[in-house]
């Protein structure tokens, strides 16, 4: 194996990292002190939690926005059965 192939095979494929933007937060002093004492990456913890919260809220809003369609589809399936159900093998 050539040196170029060896170097290329050692590289890991990573997903592109999202751009970060500086911001100011106000946190409870006792929680901040405890997090720092535990050597937690506060930016990463906040980013991860906020990302999870945003995903949950987007999901909740999507369900509300599409509730009529989902109800109509479920009623159709209940009345007519699943499409192609006669060919199901499970």
C-alpha positions as CSV (number, residue, x, y, z in Angstrom):
1,X,0.0,0.0,0.0
2,X,1.4,3.4,-0.9
3,X,1.9,6.2,1.6
4,X,-0.9,8.2,0.0
5,X,-3.4,5.3,0.4
6,X,-2.4,4.7,4.0
7,X,-2.9,8.3,4.9
8,X,-6.3,8.4,3.1
9,X,-7.4,5.2,4.8
10,X,-6.6,6.7,8.3
11,X,-8.8,9.8,7.7
12,X,-12.2,9.5,9.2
13,X,-15.3,10.7,7.4
14,X,-17.1,13.3,9.5
15,X,-20.3,15.1,9.0
16,X,-19.8,18.8,8.6
17,X,-20.1,20.7,11.8
18,X,-22.8,23.3,12.1
19,X,-21.7,26.9,12.2
20,X,-21.5,28.3,15.7
21,X,-22.5,31.8,16.8
22,X,-21.5,33.5,20.0
23,X,-24.3,34.4,22.3
24,X,-24.7,35.5,25.9
25,X,-26.7,33.4,28.4
26,X,-27.7,34.1,32.0
27,X,-27.4,31.0,34.1
28,X,-28.0,30.3,37.7
29,X,-24.7,30.9,39.5
30,X,-24.9,27.7,41.6
31,X,-25.5,25.5,38.5
32,X,-22.8,27.2,36.5
33,X,-20.3,26.7,39.4
34,X,-21.3,23.1,39.7
35,X,-20.9,22.5,35.9
36,X,-17.5,24.2,35.9
37,X,-16.4,22.1,38.9
38,X,-17.4,19.0,36.9
39,X,-15.4,20.3,33.9
40,X,-18.5,20.2,31.7
41,X,-18.4,21.9,28.3
42,X,-21.2,24.4,29.0
43,X,-21.6,25.5,25.4
44,X,-21.9,21.9,24.2
45,X,-24.3,21.0,26.9
46,X,-26.5,24.0,26.1
47,X,-26.3,23.3,22.4
48,X,-27.2,19.7,22.8
49,X,-30.2,20.4,25.0
50,X,-31.5,23.3,22.9
51,X,-31.2,21.1,19.8
52,X,-33.2,18.4,21.4
53,X,-35.8,20.9,22.7
54,X,-36.1,22.5,19.2
55,X,-36.6,19.1,17.6
56,X,-39.3,18.2,20.1
57,X,-41.1,21.5,19.5
58,X,-40.9,21.2,15.7
59,X,-42.4,17.7,16.0
60,X,-45.2,18.9,18.3
61,X,-46.1,21.7,15.9
62,X,-45.9,19.5,12.8
63,X,-48.4,17.1,14.5
64,X,-50.8,19.9,15.2
65,X,-50.4,21.4,11.7
66,X,-51.1,18.0,10.1
67,X,-53.6,16.6,12.5
68,X,-56.6,16.9,10.1
69,X,-54.7,15.0,7.4
70,X,-53.6,12.3,9.8
71,X,-57.2,11.9,11.1
72,X,-58.6,11.7,7.6
73,X,-56.0,9.1,6.5
74,X,-56.6,7.0,9.6
75,X,-60.4,7.1,9.0
76,X,-59.8,6.0,5.4
77,X,-57.6,3.1,6.5
78,X,-60.2,2.1,9.1
79,X,-63.0,2.2,6.5
80,X,-61.1,0.7,3.5
81,X,-58.3,-1.2,5.1
82,X,-54.6,-0.8,4.4
83,X,-53.6,-0.4,0.7
84,X,-52.4,-3.6,-0.8
85,X,-53.3,-5.5,2.4
86,X,-54.3,-8.6,0.5
87,X,-50.6,-9.1,-0.6
88,X,-49.1,-8.6,2.8
89,X,-47.0,-11.5,4.0
90,X,-46.7,-10.4,7.6
